[in-house]
Amino acid sequence: MEDSRRWEICCLGRRHRASAVGPGRILTGPSGTPRRGECMPMSLASNRWAMKWIFAAAMSTALLGGCATVSHTGTTSQASRNATIMEAGELARSGAALVGPARSANDRQIERLLAQLDNPTLTREAAALAAGDPLYNYVGQALLRRGLPLPRPFDRSAWHFDAANRPPADSDGYRPPVKLAVLLPMSGTLAVPATPVRDGLLAGYYGETRRRPDISFYDTAGTTGGALAAYDQAAAEGNDFVVGPLGRDEVNALFGKASLPVPVLALNRGDASPPGGNASFSLSPEDEGIAAAEYLLGRGAHRVLVIASSDDTQQRAVTSLRDRLAERGGEVTDVVSEGIADLGPYAQKAGGVDAVFLAIKGSNARTLMPKLALAGLAGKPRVATSQVLSGTGKPEEDRILDGIAFPSDVWSMRGVAGLPPASNVGAQLNSAKGPAARLFAFGFDAWQITAYLQRLATSADGKIDGATGTLRLDGFGNVLRTPAWSTFSAGVAVPLLNAAQR
């Protein structure tokens, strides 16, 4: 990017004109006022702990005070569960030395073992693990994915939040960096998805009335050396936290560096977990597949027929759904193309079909609904990816989609604190309307995570009620997102109010 290049960012009524300062970045000061140019502000619109030791102490006194007959009912089942935990623990300890595909395969095996445990057992075994046990990160991750509480925080010994003499956290946990670098491709083809991410982040930034960091944007597409060079420049210029990069390959390259002196919140999921003290946040199709599997399992659906397009994004969601169902005792009965003519043979297979998963766009789902009805599947639970919204928007045509559940962002469906309604913002910003609204919400949540990361990382119940869903941080540095659920009613997408019920 040339030094003389200028651009405008209109964010919720605040027009920010800034000159590029150095290759690929712009600067604004702690008050939000650009160091060059002008800025015209405009208003933006229990823990519950069980005291089981009391009961245990009373029972111990009773047993020591006289003879007692102890029942061994269920001993075999309990021994089997303990054996599962023991096997998973051995894999967790031995896997610490593994890297690459071997580490990924080992992690998957641990996840499969833990998936065999029901919720009470998983909760009990998590509480019984000693501090520092490497299995706790895996068990805790499984608890969070099922929407269950942690018995204690994850070990965060590799995390540090006092860089640059950062002021103490406010009572609500707000503790942003002092100097924040944002690595995004603001030129080239990836600038299209990066623009709503940038504007959403700035919406959260300017919407905060308390202390804000000095923020610098680095154009990873316009900087020689790409994201790695942009990160090195950001570190050399005294930034104490980095948000980005956005591309998956960029994230893999950055997390593959020998050292990361400045901690990172990557805006994509790499092939491996982030290095200690760093985090990643994404809207990955894999996460949607996991969420859909948990949604269906929570409703007793274990045999799922999948109808999918050949699109890579949709196929990734299908693979994730299949894996999670298998881990939890369910299965995908068949995967058929969206152009299938007759679903009858798949619906009539031995064992039947409990539910249907649609990894297709809404425009194609409309033509599929009569085929589901003819096969006797119209009354089964139907769950889709968020792509079901693509090609919709005309209630008279979309009525046929009524009853389909799909993951959605909270902001578009119900609104979120700190942002005006999505319809209002979309009327002002092209980067916040249509499909871009989801990325705008993603950028807003990236700011929220940056500002509240310490609370998110160090509290057993740390969470953010974000624009894209409820956000938690697992023991490996991955931000886990529990999406809102929506459905079609009279052809209009509306919140699914009973989605949390299991």
C-alpha positions as CSV (number, residue, x, y, z in Angstrom):
1,M,0.0,0.0,0.0
2,E,1.4,3.4,-1.0
3,D,1.9,5.9,1.8
4,S,-0.3,8.4,0.0
5,R,-3.2,6.1,-0.2
6,R,-6.3,7.2,1.8
7,W,-9.5,5.3,2.6
8,E,-12.7,5.9,4.5
9,I,-14.2,3.6,7.1
10,C,-17.8,4.4,8.0
11,C,-18.6,2.5,11.2
12,L,-22.0,3.0,12.8
13,G,-22.2,6.6,12.0
14,R,-18.5,7.4,12.8
15,R,-16.6,8.4,9.6
16,H,-13.0,7.7,10.0
17,R,-10.6,9.0,7.3
18,A,-7.1,7.9,7.8
19,S,-3.9,8.1,5.8
20,A,-1.8,5.0,5.4
21,V,1.2,5.2,7.7
22,G,4.0,3.0,6.6
23,P,3.4,-0.1,4.5
24,G,0.0,-1.6,4.9
25,R,-1.2,0.0,8.2
26,I,-3.1,2.8,9.7
27,L,-2.9,4.1,13.2
28,T,-5.4,5.6,15.7
29,G,-4.7,6.8,19.2
30,P,-6.0,5.5,22.5
31,S,-8.9,7.9,22.4
32,G,-10.0,6.5,19.1
33,T,-8.9,9.7,17.2
34,P,-6.7,8.9,14.2
35,R,-3.2,10.3,14.4
36,R,-3.9,11.7,10.9
37,G,-7.2,12.8,9.5
38,E,-10.4,13.3,11.3
39,C,-13.0,11.3,13.1
40,M,-16.6,12.5,13.7
41,P,-18.1,10.5,16.6
42,M,-21.7,9.4,16.7
43,S,-23.5,7.4,19.5
44,L,-23.7,3.6,19.3
45,A,-26.6,2.6,20.3
46,S,-23.2,-19.4,40.5
47,N,-21.2,-20.5,40.0
48,R,-22.9,-23.3,41.8
49,W,-20.6,-25.7,43.7
50,A,-21.8,-29.1,45.2
51,M,-20.7,-29.8,48.8
52,K,-20.4,-33.5,48.4
53,W,-17.7,-33.8,51.0
54,I,-20.4,-33.3,53.8
55,F,-22.2,-36.4,52.7
56,A,-19.0,-38.3,52.3
57,A,-17.8,-37.4,55.8
58,A,-21.2,-38.5,57.3
59,M,-21.0,-41.8,55.5
60,S,-17.4,-42.4,56.6
61,T,-18.4,-41.8,60.2
62,A,-21.3,-44.3,59.9
63,L,-19.1,-47.0,58.3
64,L,-16.3,-46.6,60.9
65,G,-18.8,-46.7,63.7
66,G,-20.1,-50.2,63.0
67,C,-20.5,-53.0,60.5
68,A,-21.9,-52.3,57.1
69,T,-22.9,-54.2,54.0
70,V,-21.7,-52.6,50.8
71,S,-23.5,-53.3,47.6
72,H,-21.4,-54.0,44.5
73,T,-24.2,-53.3,42.0
74,G,-22.7,-51.7,38.9
75,T,-19.1,-52.5,39.8
76,T,-18.4,-53.9,36.3
77,S,-19.8,-50.7,34.6
78,Q,-17.8,-48.5,36.9
79,A,-14.6,-50.4,36.3
80,S,-15.2,-50.1,32.5
81,R,-15.5,-46.3,32.8
82,N,-12.4,-46.0,34.9
83,A,-10.5,-48.1,32.3
84,T,-11.6,-45.7,29.6
85,I,-10.3,-42.8,31.6
86,M,-7.0,-44.6,32.3
87,E,-6.5,-45.4,28.6
88,A,-7.3,-41.8,27.6
89,G,-4.8,-40.6,30.3
90,E,-2.0,-42.8,29.0
91,L,-2.6,-41.4,25.5
92,A,-2.6,-37.8,26.8
93,R,0.7,-38.3,28.6
94,S,2.4,-40.1,25.7
95,G,1.0,-37.7,23.1
96,A,2.8,-34.6,24.6
97,A,5.9,-35.6,22.6
98,L,4.0,-36.1,19.3
99,V,3.7,-33.5,16.5
100,G,1.9,-33.2,13.2
101,P,-0.4,-35.9,12.0
102,A,0.6,-38.3,14.7
103,R,-0.5,-35.8,17.4
104,S,-3.7,-35.2,15.6
105,A,-4.5,-38.9,15.4
106,N,-3.7,-39.3,19.1
107,D,-6.0,-36.4,20.0
108,R,-8.8,-37.9,17.9
109,Q,-8.4,-41.2,19.7
110,I,-8.6,-39.5,23.1
111,E,-11.8,-37.7,22.0
112,R,-13.3,-41.0,20.8
113,L,-12.6,-42.5,24.2
114,L,-14.1,-39.6,26.2
115,A,-17.2,-39.6,23.9
116,Q,-18.1,-43.0,25.3
117,L,-18.7,-41.5,28.7
118,D,-22.1,-40.0,29.7
119,N,-22.3,-36.5,31.1
120,P,-22.3,-37.4,34.8
121,T,-19.3,-39.7,34.4
122,L,-17.4,-37.2,32.4
123,T,-18.1,-34.5,35.0
124,R,-17.1,-36.7,37.9
125,E,-13.9,-37.9,36.2
126,A,-12.9,-34.3,35.3
127,A,-13.2,-33.2,39.0
128,A,-11.1,-36.2,40.1
129,L,-8.1,-35.4,37.8
130,A,-5.1,-34.0,39.6
131,A,-3.9,-30.5,38.9
132,G,-1.5,-30.6,36.0
133,D,-2.8,-33.8,34.5
134,P,-2.6,-33.5,30.7
135,L,-5.9,-35.3,30.3
136,Y,-7.7,-32.4,32.0
137,N,-7.5,-30.3,28.8
138,Y,-9.2,-33.0,26.8
139,V,-11.9,-33.8,29.4
140,G,-12.5,-30.0,29.8
141,Q,-12.8,-29.5,26.1
142,A,-15.4,-32.4,26.0
143,L,-17.4,-30.8,28.8
144,L,-17.5,-27.4,27.1
145,R,-18.6,-28.9,23.8
146,R,-21.5,-30.5,25.6
147,G,-22.4,-27.3,27.3
148,L,-21.3,-28.6,30.7
149,P,-19.4,-26.5,33.4
150,L,-15.7,-27.0,34.2
151,P,-14.9,-28.1,37.8
152,R,-11.9,-25.8,37.8
153,P,-10.0,-23.5,35.4
154,F,-7.6,-24.8,32.8
155,D,-3.9,-24.5,33.5
156,R,-2.7,-21.3,31.9
157,S,1.0,-21.2,33.0
158,A,2.1,-20.2,29.5
159,W,-0.2,-17.2,29.4
160,H,0.8,-13.7,30.5
161,F,-1.4,-10.7,30.6
162,D,0.8,-8.0,32.2
163,A,2.8,-7.0,29.1
164,A,3.4,-3.3,28.5
165,N,2.4,-2.5,32.1
166,R,-1.3,-3.2,31.2
167,P,-3.6,-1.6,33.8
168,P,-5.5,-4.0,36.1
169,A,-8.8,-5.5,34.9
170,D,-12.1,-3.7,35.6
171,S,-14.6,-5.5,37.8
172,D,-16.3,-7.1,34.7
173,G,-12.9,-8.5,33.5
174,Y,-12.3,-5.8,30.8
175,R,-8.5,-5.6,30.3
176,P,-7.6,-4.7,26.7
177,P,-4.0,-4.5,25.5
178,V,-2.0,-1.3,25.5
179,K,-1.0,-1.5,21.8
180,L,-3.0,-3.7,19.5
181,A,-2.0,-4.9,16.1
182,V,-4.5,-6.2,13.6
183,L,-3.2,-8.3,10.7
184,L,-5.7,-8.5,7.8
185,P,-5.5,-8.6,4.0
186,M,-6.8,-5.2,3.2
187,S,-5.9,-5.5,-0.5
188,G,-6.2,-8.3,-3.0
189,T,-9.0,-10.9,-3.3
190,L,-9.1,-11.7,0.5
191,A,-10.0,-8.0,1.2
192,V,-13.6,-8.9,0.4
193,P,-14.1,-11.1,3.5
194,A,-11.6,-9.0,5.5
195,T,-13.5,-5.8,5.2
196,P,-16.5,-6.8,7.3
197,V,-14.2,-8.4,9.9
198,R,-12.3,-5.1,10.1
199,D,-15.5,-3.0,10.4
200,G,-17.0,-5.3,13.0
201,L,-13.8,-5.1,15.1
202,L,-13.9,-1.3,14.9
203,A,-17.5,-1.2,15.8
204,G,-16.7,-2.9,19.1
205,Y,-13.6,-0.8,19.5
206,Y,-15.3,2.6,19.0
207,G,-18.4,1.4,21.0
208,E,-16.2,1.0,24.1
209,T,-16.2,4.1,26.3
210,R,-13.4,3.0,28.6
211,R,-9.7,2.9,28.0
212,R,-8.9,1.6,24.5
213,P,-5.6,0.4,23.1
214,D,-3.6,2.2,20.4
215,I,-4.7,0.2,17.3
216,S,-2.6,-0.5,14.2
217,F,-3.8,-2.3,11.0
218,Y,-1.2,-4.2,8.9
219,D,-2.1,-5.2,5.4
220,T,-0.9,-8.8,5.1
221,A,-1.5,-8.9,1.4
222,G,0.3,-5.6,0.7
223,T,3.3,-6.3,2.9
224,T,6.3,-8.0,1.4
225,G,6.7,-11.3,3.2
226,G,2.9,-11.5,4.0
227,A,1.6,-12.3,7.5
228,L,4.9,-13.4,8.9
229,A,6.6,-10.1,8.0
230,A,3.6,-8.2,9.2
231,Y,3.7,-10.0,12.6
232,D,7.5,-9.3,12.9
233,Q,6.9,-5.6,12.1
234,A,4.1,-5.5,14.7
235,A,6.3,-7.1,17.3
236,A,9.2,-4.7,16.6
237,E,6.9,-1.7,16.9
238,G,5.9,-2.5,20.5
239,N,2.5,-4.0,20.1
240,D,1.6,-6.2,23.1
241,F,-1.1,-8.2,21.3
242,V,-1.9,-9.3,17.8
243,V,-5.3,-10.1,16.2
244,G,-5.0,-12.1,12.9
245,P,-4.0,-13.3,10.4
246,L,-7.2,-14.4,8.6
247,G,-6.1,-17.1,6.1
248,R,-5.7,-20.7,7.2
249,D,-2.3,-21.0,5.5
250,E,-1.2,-17.8,7.2
251,V,-2.2,-19.1,10.6
252,N,-0.3,-22.4,10.0
253,A,2.8,-20.4,9.0
254,L,2.6,-18.1,12.0
255,F,2.0,-20.8,14.6
256,G,4.9,-22.7,13.0
257,K,7.4,-20.0,14.0
258,A,10.0,-20.9,16.5
259,S,8.8,-18.3,18.9
260,L,6.0,-15.8,19.2
261,P,7.1,-12.9,21.5
262,V,3.8,-11.2,21.2
263,P,0.6,-13.3,21.9
264,V,-1.8,-13.9,19.0
265,L,-5.5,-14.3,18.5
266,A,-5.6,-15.9,15.1
267,L,-8.8,-15.4,13.1
268,N,-8.8,-19.0,11.7
269,R,-8.2,-22.5,12.9
270,G,-4.8,-24.0,12.0
271,D,-4.0,-27.6,11.4
272,A,-2.8,-27.9,15.0
273,S,-3.6,-26.3,18.3
274,P,-2.1,-22.8,18.9
275,P,1.2,-22.7,20.8
276,G,0.9,-22.1,24.5
277,G,-0.3,-18.6,25.4
278,N,-1.9,-18.0,22.0
279,A,-5.5,-18.6,20.8
280,S,-7.5,-19.1,17.6
281,F,-11.1,-18.1,16.8
282,S,-13.0,-19.1,13.6
283,L,-16.3,-19.6,12.0
284,S,-15.3,-23.0,10.7
285,P,-17.7,-25.5,9.0
286,E,-16.2,-28.1,11.3
287,D,-17.7,-26.3,14.3
288,E,-21.1,-26.2,12.6
289,G,-20.9,-30.0,12.1
290,I,-20.1,-30.5,15.7
291,A,-22.9,-28.2,16.9
292,A,-25.4,-30.0,14.6
293,A,-24.3,-33.4,15.9
294,E,-24.7,-32.3,19.6
295,Y,-28.1,-30.7,18.7
296,L,-29.4,-33.9,17.2
297,L,-27.9,-36.2,19.9
298,G,-29.6,-34.0,22.5
299,R,-32.9,-34.8,20.9
300,G,-32.4,-38.5,20.8
301,A,-31.5,-38.7,17.1
302,H,-28.7,-41.2,16.5
303,R,-29.3,-42.3,12.9
304,V,-28.9,-39.3,10.5
305,L,-29.3,-39.2,6.8
306,V,-27.1,-36.5,5.2
307,I,-28.0,-34.6,2.0
308,A,-25.0,-32.5,0.9
309,S,-23.6,-30.5,-2.0
310,S,-20.1,-31.1,-3.3
311,D,-18.9,-27.7,-2.0
312,D,-15.7,-28.1,0.1
313,T,-17.1,-26.1,3.0
314,Q,-20.3,-28.2,3.2
315,Q,-18.2,-31.5,2.9
316,R,-16.1,-30.3,5.9
317,A,-19.2,-29.8,7.9
318,V,-20.5,-33.3,6.9
319,T,-17.2,-34.9,7.9
320,S,-17.2,-33.2,11.3
321,L,-20.9,-34.2,11.9
322,R,-20.1,-37.9,11.0
323,D,-17.1,-38.0,13.3
324,R,-18.9,-36.5,16.3
325,L,-21.9,-38.8,15.8
326,A,-19.6,-41.8,15.7
327,E,-17.8,-40.7,18.8
328,R,-21.1,-40.3,20.7
329,G,-22.6,-43.6,19.6
330,G,-24.6,-42.3,16.6
331,E,-24.1,-42.7,12.9
332,V,-24.6,-41.3,9.4
333,T,-26.8,-43.8,7.6
334,D,-26.0,-42.4,4.1
335,V,-24.6,-39.3,2.4
336,V,-26.5,-38.5,-0.8
337,S,-26.2,-35.7,-3.3
338,E,-28.6,-32.7,-3.3
339,G,-29.7,-33.8,-6.7
340,I,-31.0,-37.1,-5.5
341,A,-34.3,-38.1,-7.3
342,D,-35.7,-40.6,-4.8
343,L,-35.0,-40.7,-1.1
344,G,-37.3,-43.6,-0.4
345,P,-34.6,-46.4,-0.4
346,Y,-32.5,-44.4,2.1
347,A,-35.5,-43.8,4.4
348,Q,-36.5,-47.5,4.3
349,K,-33.2,-49.0,5.3
350,A,-33.1,-51.3,8.3
351,G,-32.9,-49.3,11.5
352,G,-34.7,-46.3,10.0
353,V,-33.7,-42.7,10.0
354,D,-34.0,-40.4,13.1
355,A,-33.2,-37.1,11.4
356,V,-31.9,-35.4,8.3
357,F,-28.9,-33.1,8.0
358,L,-28.9,-30.7,5.1
359,A,-25.5,-29.3,4.0
360,I,-26.9,-27.3,1.1
361,K,-28.0,-23.8,0.2
362,G,-31.6,-22.7,0.9
363,S,-32.4,-22.3,-2.8
364,N,-31.6,-26.0,-3.3
365,A,-33.3,-27.1,-0.1
366,R,-36.6,-25.7,-1.4
367,T,-36.6,-28.2,-4.2
368,L,-35.7,-31.0,-1.9
369,M,-38.5,-30.7,0.6
370,P,-41.2,-32.4,-1.6
371,K,-38.8,-35.4,-2.0
372,L,-38.4,-35.6,1.8
373,A,-42.2,-35.7,2.2
374,L,-42.6,-38.4,-0.5
375,A,-40.0,-40.5,1.4
376,G,-41.9,-40.1,4.7
377,L,-39.1,-37.9,6.2
378,A,-40.9,-34.6,6.4
379,G,-41.8,-35.2,10.1
380,K,-38.3,-36.0,11.1
381,P,-36.0,-33.4,12.7
382,R,-34.2,-31.5,10.0
383,V,-31.0,-29.6,10.7
384,A,-29.0,-27.6,8.2
385,T,-25.7,-25.6,8.1
386,S,-25.9,-21.9,8.2
387,Q,-25.6,-22.0,4.4
388,V,-29.3,-22.8,4.3
389,L,-29.8,-19.0,4.4
390,S,-28.1,-18.6,1.1
391,G,-30.7,-18.0,-1.6
392,T,-33.5,-17.2,0.8
393,G,-35.3,-14.0,1.6
394,K,-38.7,-14.3,0.0
395,P,-41.2,-15.6,2.6
396,E,-43.7,-16.8,0.1
397,E,-41.1,-19.1,-1.4
398,D,-39.3,-20.0,1.8
399,R,-42.4,-21.3,3.7
400,I,-41.5,-24.7,2.5
401,L,-38.4,-24.6,4.7
402,D,-40.5,-24.1,7.9
403,G,-39.2,-26.2,10.8
404,I,-35.6,-26.6,9.6
405,A,-33.2,-25.7,12.4
406,F,-29.8,-24.2,11.7
407,P,-26.9,-22.5,13.6
408,S,-26.9,-18.7,13.3
409,D,-25.3,-15.7,14.8
410,V,-27.0,-14.1,17.8
411,W,-26.7,-10.5,16.5
412,S,-28.8,-11.0,13.4
413,M,-31.5,-13.0,15.2
414,R,-31.8,-11.5,18.6
415,G,-29.4,-8.6,18.9
416,V,-26.4,-8.3,21.2
417,A,-25.2,-5.8,23.8
418,G,-22.8,-3.2,22.4
419,L,-24.2,-3.2,18.8
420,P,-27.3,-1.6,17.4
421,P,-29.8,-4.0,15.6
422,A,-28.3,-5.7,12.5
423,S,-31.0,-4.2,10.3
424,N,-29.9,-0.7,11.3
425,V,-26.2,-1.3,10.9
426,G,-26.8,-3.0,7.5
427,A,-28.7,0.1,6.3
428,Q,-25.5,2.2,7.0
429,L,-22.8,-0.3,6.0
430,N,-22.6,-2.6,3.0
431,S,-20.1,-4.6,5.0
432,A,-22.8,-5.5,7.6
433,K,-25.6,-6.6,5.4
434,G,-26.4,-9.9,3.7
435,P,-23.8,-12.7,4.0
436,A,-21.2,-10.1,5.2
437,A,-23.2,-9.6,8.5
438,R,-21.9,-12.9,9.9
439,L,-18.3,-11.7,9.3
440,F,-19.1,-8.3,10.8
441,A,-20.3,-10.1,14.0
442,F,-17.2,-12.2,13.9
443,G,-15.0,-9.1,13.9
444,F,-17.0,-7.6,16.7
445,D,-16.4,-10.8,18.8
446,A,-12.7,-10.7,17.9
447,W,-12.5,-7.4,19.7
448,Q,-14.5,-8.7,22.7
449,I,-12.2,-11.7,23.1
450,T,-9.2,-9.4,22.9
451,A,-10.6,-7.1,25.6
452,Y,-11.8,-9.9,27.9
453,L,-9.2,-12.6,27.2
454,Q,-7.8,-12.8,30.7
455,R,-11.2,-13.5,32.2
456,L,-12.0,-16.0,29.5
457,A,-8.7,-17.8,30.1
458,T,-8.5,-17.9,33.8
459,S,-12.1,-18.5,35.0
460,A,-13.7,-21.9,35.2
461,D,-17.0,-20.2,34.1
462,G,-15.4,-17.6,31.8
463,K,-17.5,-16.9,28.8
464,I,-18.5,-14.1,26.4
465,D,-22.1,-13.7,25.2
466,G,-20.9,-12.6,21.8
467,A,-22.5,-11.6,18.5
468,T,-21.8,-15.0,16.9
469,G,-22.7,-17.1,19.9
470,T,-21.5,-18.0,23.4
471,L,-17.7,-18.0,23.4
472,R,-15.4,-20.1,25.7
473,L,-11.7,-20.9,25.6
474,D,-10.6,-24.5,25.9
475,G,-7.4,-25.8,27.4
476,F,-5.6,-25.8,24.0
477,G,-6.3,-22.1,23.1
478,N,-9.3,-22.7,20.8
479,V,-12.2,-20.4,21.2
480,L,-15.3,-22.7,21.3
481,R,-18.4,-21.1,19.9
482,T,-21.9,-22.3,20.9
483,P,-24.1,-20.8,18.2
484,A,-27.6,-19.5,18.5
485,W,-30.2,-21.7,16.8
486,S,-32.8,-20.5,14.4
487,T,-35.6,-21.9,12.2
488,F,-37.9,-20.9,9.5
489,S,-41.5,-19.8,10.5
490,A,-43.9,-18.6,7.8
491,G,-40.9,-18.4,5.5
492,V,-38.9,-16.1,7.8
493,A,-35.8,-17.0,9.8
494,V,-36.6,-16.6,13.5
495,P,-34.8,-17.6,16.8
496,L,-35.4,-21.2,17.9
497,L,-36.4,-20.5,21.5
498,N,-36.2,-24.1,22.8
499,A,-32.8,-24.9,21.2
500,A,-31.1,-25.2,24.6
501,Q,-33.4,-27.9,25.8
502,R,-32.0,-31.4,25.7
